Amino acid sequence: MTRHFHEEIQSLRESLLRMALLVEDALRKSVEALVDRDMAKAQEVIRREQEVNHAEIQVDEIGHGLLALDQPVAVDLRRLIMILKINTDLERMGDHAVNIAQRAMRAVKEPNHPVDPLIPKMAHAALAMLKSALDAFIHEDVEMANAVLASDDEVDTYGDEIYEKYRVLMESDASAVPFGVDMIMVGYNLERVADLASNIAEDTIYIKQGREVRHHAGDDWKAPDN
């Protein structure tokens, strides 16, 4: 491919990483708003959603333009397609941050019910997965990407424990049902963030090796040379 194409790809990667920083910040603040019962911080996450959406549209438009005009092949094609997929995954993470922030706003009105300490622990684990997945993408590091995939079980376990704790609470206290449902859904949102981080790790493996690892596909499949 031309030097211009590779310069454009590098610029696109940088735009994607700037978007990722916005998403990481939104996720972190949404959980802080929930734990601290901070209405202003939750509102900030919701207010800044448009920044993530705008960044997603920019990356999408530039990426599809390169796809149409330069018609890349082999590893260049894989790299561009995966950038577009990661772009979509990051936008979805931004949506999950907004969902958590909305539930944080309702939690402000429920001071008698506790936010279980497992929720910030789960958020920390999910954000660590996201950071590692992005690092793996930046460096196209397959080993790091595989480590991200291996860490997904930890987040799933947190989700199961949160569900069980709030199920017990709701069964013993009917007044806690709305709050309990919100906390279970926060756990679901964090679980989806971890799943999307795993997607980024899988995309990194595909960029580097041309090997599809979703659903454990292609365990015996050989990567192409280019």
C-alpha positions in Angstrom: 0.0 0.0 0.0 1.0 3.6 -0.4 2.7 5.7 2.2 -0.4 7.9 2.3 -2.6 4.9 3.2 -0.3 3.9 6.1 -0.2 7.5 7.4 -4.0 7.6 7.3 -4.2 4.3 9.2 -1.9 5.6 11.9 -4.0 8.8 12.2 -7.1 6.7 12.4 -5.6 4.6 15.2 -4.8 7.7 17.1 -8.3 9.0 16.7 -9.6 5.6 18.0 -7.4 5.8 21.0 -8.6 9.3 21.9 -12.1 8.0 21.7 -11.1 5.1 24.0 -9.8 7.6 26.6 -13.2 9.3 26.6 -14.9 5.9 27.1 -12.6 4.8 29.9 -13.2 8.1 31.7 -17.0 7.8 31.3 -17.0 4.3 32.7 -14.8 5.2 35.6 -16.9 8.3 36.5 -20.2 6.4 36.1 -19.2 3.9 38.7 -17.8 6.6 41.0 -21.1 8.4 40.7 -22.9 5.2 41.8 -20.6 4.4 44.7 -20.5 8.0 46.0 -24.1 8.8 45.2 -22.8 11.8 43.2 -25.6 13.2 41.0 -23.4 15.8 39.3 -20.9 13.2 38.2 -23.6 11.0 36.8 -25.0 13.9 34.9 -21.6 14.8 33.5 -21.3 11.2 32.0 -24.6 11.6 30.3 -23.9 15.1 29.1 -20.6 14.0 27.5 -22.1 11.0 25.7 -22.3 13.1 22.5 -18.5 13.4 22.5 -18.1 9.7 22.2 -20.8 9.5 19.5 -19.2 12.2 17.5 -15.8 10.5 17.7 -17.4 7.2 16.6 -18.9 8.8 13.5 -15.6 10.5 12.6 -13.6 7.2 12.7 -16.4 5.4 10.9 -16.5 7.9 8.0 -12.7 8.1 7.6 -12.3 4.3 7.8 -15.0 3.6 5.2 -13.5 6.2 3.0 -10.1 4.5 3.1 -11.8 1.1 2.5 -13.5 2.4 -0.7 -10.7 4.5 -2.1 -7.6 2.5 -1.3 -9.0 -1.0 -1.4 -6.5 -2.5 0.9 -5.7 -6.3 1.0 -4.3 -8.9 3.3 -3.1 -7.5 6.7 -3.9 -3.9 5.7 -7.5 -4.9 5.0 -7.7 -6.8 8.3 -6.2 -3.9 10.2 -8.7 -1.4 8.8 -11.7 -3.7 9.3 -10.8 -4.4 12.9 -10.3 -0.6 13.6 -13.9 -0.2 12.4 -15.1 -3.0 14.6 -13.3 -1.7 17.7 -14.8 1.7 17.0 -18.3 0.2 17.3 -17.3 -1.7 20.4 -16.1 1.5 22.1 -19.3 3.3 21.3 -21.2 0.5 22.9 -19.1 0.8 26.0 -20.0 4.5 26.1 -23.6 3.5 26.1 -23.0 1.1 29.0 -21.4 4.0 30.9 -24.5 6.1 30.3 -26.7 3.2 31.5 -24.7 3.0 34.8 -24.8 6.8 35.2 -28.6 6.7 34.8 -28.9 4.0 37.5 -26.5 6.1 39.7 -28.9 9.0 39.5 -31.7 6.8 40.8 -29.4 5.4 43.5 -29.0 8.9 44.9 -32.7 8.6 45.9 -32.1 5.2 47.6 -29.7 6.1 50.5 -30.9 3.2 52.7 -29.7 0.5 50.4 -25.9 -0.2 50.0 -23.9 -0.4 46.8 -22.1 -3.7 47.3 -18.3 -3.5 47.3 -18.2 -6.1 44.6 -19.5 -3.5 42.1 -16.4 -1.2 42.2 -14.2 -4.4 42.2 -16.0 -5.7 39.1 -15.6 -2.2 37.5 -11.9 -2.2 38.3 -11.5 -5.7 36.7 -13.5 -4.7 33.6 -11.5 -1.5 33.1 -8.2 -3.3 33.6 -9.4 -5.7 30.8 -10.2 -2.7 28.5 -6.8 -1.0 29.2 -4.9 -4.3 28.5 -7.0 -4.9 25.4 -6.2 -1.4 24.1 -2.5 -1.9 24.9 -2.5 -5.2 23.0 -4.2 -3.4 20.0 -1.6 -0.6 20.0 1.3 -3.0 20.1 -0.4 -5.8 18.1 0.6 -8.1 21.0 -1.0 -11.5 20.7 0.3 -12.7 24.0 -1.3 -9.7 25.8 -4.5 -10.2 23.9 -4.7 -13.8 25.0 -4.2 -12.7 28.6 -7.2 -10.4 28.3 -9.4 -13.3 27.1 -8.2 -15.4 30.0 -9.2 -12.7 32.5 -12.9 -12.5 31.4 -13.9 -15.3 33.9 -13.0 -13.1 36.8 -15.5 -10.4 35.7 -18.2 -13.1 35.0 -17.7 -14.4 38.6 -18.2 -10.9 40.0 -21.4 -10.6 38.0 -22.8 -13.9 39.3 -22.0 -12.9 42.9 -23.6 -9.5 42.5 -26.7 -11.1 41.1 -27.0 -13.5 43.9 -26.4 -10.9 46.7 -29.1 -8.6 45.3 -31.5 -11.5 44.7 -31.3 -12.4 48.4 -31.8 -8.7 49.4 -34.9 -8.3 47.2 -36.4 -11.6 48.5 -36.0 -10.4 52.1 -37.0 -6.7 51.5 -39.6 -5.8 48.9 -38.7 -2.1 49.2 -35.3 -2.9 47.9 -36.5 -4.4 44.6 -36.1 -1.3 42.3 -32.6 -0.7 43.7 -31.7 -4.4 43.5 -32.7 -4.6 39.9 -30.6 -1.5 39.1 -27.6 -3.0 40.8 -28.0 -6.3 38.9 -28.2 -4.3 35.7 -25.0 -2.4 36.6 -23.4 -5.8 36.9 -24.7 -6.7 33.5 -23.4 -3.5 32.0 -19.9 -4.1 33.4 -20.0 -7.7 32.2 -20.8 -6.4 28.7 -17.9 -4.0 28.9 -15.6 -6.9 29.7 -17.1 -8.8 26.7 -16.4 -5.9 24.4 -12.9 -5.7 25.8 -12.5 -9.3 24.8 -13.7 -8.5 21.4 -10.9 -6.0 21.0 -8.4 -8.6 22.1 -9.8 -11.1 19.6 -9.6 -8.4 16.9 -5.9 -7.9 17.7 -5.2 -11.6 17.3 -7.0 -11.4 13.9 -5.1 -8.4 12.8 -1.8 -10.0 13.6 -2.4 -13.6 12.6 -5.5 -13.6 10.5 -6.9 -16.2 13.0 -10.5 -16.1 14.2 -10.7 -17.0 17.9 -14.3 -16.0 18.6 -16.3 -18.9 20.1 -13.0 -20.9 20.1 -13.3 -21.0 16.3 -10.4 -22.3 14.2 -8.5 -24.0 17.0 -6.7 -26.1 14.4 -6.7 -23.5 11.7 -3.3 -22.2 10.4 -2.7 -18.5 10.1 -1.8 -17.2 6.6 1.7 -16.0 5.8 0.6 -12.3 5.2 
